[in-house]
Amino acid sequence: MAGFQTSVNLQPAPGLEGGFASSNPRYTLLAGPGELVSGANGVTIGRFAWDNNTGVVTNTGAVGSIGFVHRDNLALITDWLAETSNVVPSGLPITLFTGGDFWARFAGGATKGQKVYASYLDGSCSSAATGTPPTGASVTGSIAANVTTSSAAIVANTATSIEISGTTMTVTTLGAGSVLCPGIGQTVSGTGITTCTIDAQLTGTAGSTGTYTVSVSQTVAAASAATFSGGGLTVGAMTSGTLFVGQTISGTGVTTGNAIIGKGTGTGGAGTYVVSIGDTATTFVMTGSGGTLTVTAVGSGSLNTGQVLSGTNVTSGTVISSNLTGTGTTASTWIVDRASTASSTTITALGAVETNFSVASTCAAGELAKITLRGI
């Protein structure tokens, strides 16, 4: 939305940032009713955004499906005494356009016929020739595969002594190696137990004995046995890399597709974790999917999720999946989707993704230009 008028122009503005540039057909990302909503930091209109594969839309990260955010009167002024706002507040519905003609702002200007690139940092637009995305950062760092020593073990999750009163479950004795994780929906079953799920941990050590909230109110006598879904993973030490929730794991005795779904005492290294399948696997070398990028220095720019990496011994097409520690401009660690064995080297991260849109009108730096999905 525009601020209070302070001047009069001889020529009216050609359009508004994020507005439709024509009445030609336009297309939107298919989603269920109410599925796409603005993320925690809001969504800026007139830029590109991603749905994060969860229906939560953000201007950062390049995770999920991409679309352009049209000006549809949902941007609200939430800052005290502010005159304008282009931000749709958190929780409001978002429509992502995958095709059409729009007005977009180009900080560096744009030339008709160039491709439109969406910044990984904020979804803003830049333009360049096809296949020439801008560099987002140059860092010194290394990538290591996520591998443990031969001290990993998995067992099915059981308990020899629990009690349920209403929706409160008290776990007195867990089976050896078993791990519970609050809030991930592990099921609880057994003789005399109405199958239910664990919703939260109330007291006790993470993943261990204590009290939990379950989804079904019931009465189960003290000292009852129970079976919990998934398995308990115990990691003695990491040879390299980091463990994280969502990571698939492999090794002798491990079922294909088994994945870490929660944490017990582990925080990325030695400790306990919940896995999706209760395998019986002992003293094996475990390999986790992806790798860990450790950045020791940032030469220029800023790292962010979704950026594509390149460098000596960096596997082609490696993408940053998530942040572990630090920020994009400091020493930090990141999860990447492909394992590499890259010792300390210069790693380049692309700054933007090439979209399907092209520039349809030339503009100077900081001005608006038309973008279109149609051929130029």
N, C-alpha and C positions, 0 to 999 in steps of 0.2 A: 504494500500500500504506500501511497505517496504521502509526504509530509505537508505541512502548511505551505501554501504558495507564497514565495518571497520574490518572484521575478516573473516577467512576461516575455515569452519568446516570440520572435517574428514567425518562426516555423514551428508548428507543434511537433512533439516527440513522435517518431514513427510507430512506436509501440511501447509496451511495458515489459520488463523483464519477466519471463515465464509465461507471457501471454501467447495466444494463438496468433500466428502470422498469416493465416489464410483460413478459408472455410473448406479446404480440401479434407478428404477423409483422414481420420486419425485413429490410432489403435492403442489399446491399453493392455497391461499385463493381466492375464486372467487370474482371478483370485476369488475365494469364497466370500460370502457376506461378512463384512467387518473384519476380514482377515488381515489387511494391510493397515498398520497404525504407525504413527510417528514414534521414534525411539526416545530414549531418556533425554537427549540433548535437543530434541526437536528436529525438524527437517526444513531446510531452506529452499524456497521455491525458486524456479528459474535455473535449477541445477540438476544434475543427475543424482540418483540415489539407488541403493540396493536393498533388497528385502531380507537379507541375512538368512534366507532359507527357513525363517521362523515366522514370517509375517511382520516382523519389526523392521521398519524402514529407517535407514540412516544415510547421510551423505558421505560416509566414510567406509573404508574397508574393502570394497569390491568383492564382498561375499554374497552369493545368491544372484538373483535376476536383477538386471539393471533397467532403469526407465527414467524418463524426464519428468520433473515435477512441475506441473502446470499451475498457473495462478488461478486458484478456484475459490478465493475469498475465505480460506480457512486460516490464513496467517493472522495472528492476533498480537496486539501490543501488550506485552506483559512486563516490560521494564518501566519503572516509575518515571513519569514525565517524558517518556520517549514519544516522538512524533510519528515514527514509522516502524514497520516490522515486515520482514519477508520470511519469518519463521513460523511454521505450523507447530504449536506446542505439543509436547509429549502426550501420547494417547489418543490424539485426534486421527480421524481416518485419512488415508493417503491414497491417491490414484497415481500409478506409474504409467506413463505413456511410452509405448515402445515404437510408435510411429506417428507422423504428423508434421506440421510446420509450426515452428515456435520462434519467439524472440529470446535470444540468450546473450549474456554479457561476456565479452572476451577481454581480459585484462591486458593481453598483449596484442590485441587487434586480430583481425581475421581476413582472409582473402577468399573470395568466391571460388568454390571448387575444392578447397582443402577438406580434409577429414576433421571431424570433431572428436576431441579426446576429453575424457572425464577424469578429473583429478582423484587419486586415491585418498587424499587428505580431506577434501571438502566437497567433491562433486562438481566443482567449478569447471568451466569450459576453456579449452585452449584448442588451437588449430595448427595443423601441419600436414605435410604430404602423407599419403597412405603408407603405413608401415614404419613411421618414424616417431614413436611415442617419446615424450620428454623424459629426461632422467630425473628421478625423484630424490635420490640420495647416493652418495658414494661413501662407503664405510670400510673400516678395517675390521675383519672378523674371521671366524672359522665356523664350519658346519660339521657336526658329528652325528653319526647314526645313533639311534636310541637302542642301546644294547646293555644287558645286565651281565654280571658274572654268572657262574653256574650255580648260584645259590637261590634261584627263584623256585617257588613252589605254589601249587594251586590245590585247594580241596573244596568239596561241596560245603555249603553253609548249613550248619546244623546247630541246635542247642539241646543240651540235656536237661535244662531246668529253666522254664519260663512260667509266668503267671499273667493272666489278662483280667483286669477288672474295669468294665466299661470300655473306654477307648485307650486305657493306659496299659501298656505291656511292660512288665518287669523281666529283664533278662538277667538271670543269676549266674548261669554257667553256659558258655558257648563251647561248641565242639572245637577241637584243636585246629588252629589255622583259619577258623571261620571269621568273617568280617561283615559287619553291618554298616550301612551308610544311611543316615537320616535323609528323608525327603526324596529318595530316588524311586520309590514305588516297589521295593522288594516285597514279594509276597510271603505270607506266613501261613503255613499249613501243618496239619498233623492230626492225630486222633483227638477228637473232641474240640477241634479248633475250626471255627467258621473261617474259611479262607479270606484273608484281608491283606491290606498293604500297609507298609510302614510309611507314615507321613512325615514324622519329625522325631528327632532325639531330644528328650527333655533333660536328662541328667546322665552322667557317666563319661567315660573316655570315648572319643570318637571311634566308631566302628566296633566297640566292644560292649561289655556289660553295662547295664544302666536301665533307664526307663525311656520308653518310646511311645509315641502316639500312633494308633492304628486306625484304619478306616472304618471298621465295623465294631460296634459296641457288643460285648459279649463277656461271659464269665468262664475263665479257664483256670482250673485248679493249679495251685502252686506245685512246682517240681514236675511240670509236664514237659514232654519232649516236643520239639518243633523242627520243621525244615524250612529254610529260607531259600528264595530263588537266588540263582547266580552262585558265585564261588568266592572264596577268599584267596587273594594273591599276596604272598609274602615275599618281599624282595630284600635280599641281604645287602647288595651293593650294586651300583651302576658302574659299568666299564666306561661308558660315555653316554652323553645325551641326557634327556629328561623324560619322565613319565607324566602323562596328563590324561584327564577324563576325555573319553571319546576315541582314544588311541586303540587301534587293533593290535593284538599281540600274537606272536607265533613262537614255536619251539617244540621240542619233543614232547608228545602227549597232550598238546594243546589243540583244541578243535578249531578248524578254520573259521575265522570271523569272530572269535572271542575278543571282547573289548573291555577296556577299563570304563566302568560306569560310575565309580565313586571312590572317595578316598577314606581310608581309616586313619592311620598315623602317618602315612606317607605324604610327602609334599613335593614329589618329583623324583626322589631318589629312594634310598632304603626306607622300608616301612611296609605298611599293609594297605591293600586296595581291594575294592569290590570289582569283580569281573562278571560279565554277562552270563557265562557258562561255567557250571561247577565241574570242571575237569578234575582228573586225578593225575597230577604231574608233579614230580619231585626233582629237586636239584638239577634243574635244566637251565641252559643258556637261553634267555628270552630276548627276542628282538621286537621292538615296538615300531609301529609305522611312523614314517616321517623322520625328521631329524631336528636337531637343535642348533640354531644360529646364535653364536656368542659374539657380540659386537664390543670391541675394545675402544674404538674411536670413531667419531662421525666427522668425515672430512667436509661434507656439504649436504644440504638438504635435510630431509626427515624421512625415517622409515614409517611404514604403516602396513596393516594387514592388507592382503590382496596384491601387494607389489610382486612383480616377477624379478627374480634375481639372476645375475650372471657373474662369472668370475672364474679364475683358474680352479679346475676340479669341482666346480659347482654343477650339479646335474642340470641339464637343459630343461627349462620350463619350471624350475623350482619356484614355489609361491609361498609367501609368508601367510600362515594360517591364523596365528594369534600371538599376543604378547604375553611373556612370562614375567619379566622384571624390567625396570627402567622405562625410558620413553624413547620416542623416535629420534631424538637429538642428543641422546646421552649413551654412555655404556649401558648395554641392555642384553636381554636374551629373548629369543623368539622361537616359536614352533614353526617349522617349514614342512611342506607336504611331501618332500622327497628326501631320502637319505643321501648324503654326500660324505666324502672324506676330503674335506678342504681345510688345510691348515691355514694359519693366519695369512690372509691375502686381501687384496682390494676387491670388494664386492659392490657391484652396481645394481641399484634398484630402480625399475621404471617408475615414473611419477604419475602416469595416467594410463587408462585403458582406451584403446581405439573403439569408438562406438560405431553403430551403423548409420549415424547421421553425417551429413555433409554441410558445409557452409554454403548458404544460398545467396548471400549478399556481403559485400566487402565493408569492413568497419575499421576505424582507428582504435588505438589502445584505449581500453576502458569503455568503449561504446557497445551498442547492441547490434547484432547481426541476426539474420534469419538462418535457422537451421532446418534441414529437411531430410526425410528418409528417401525421398524420390531422387532420381538421377539429376545431375546438374548439367 
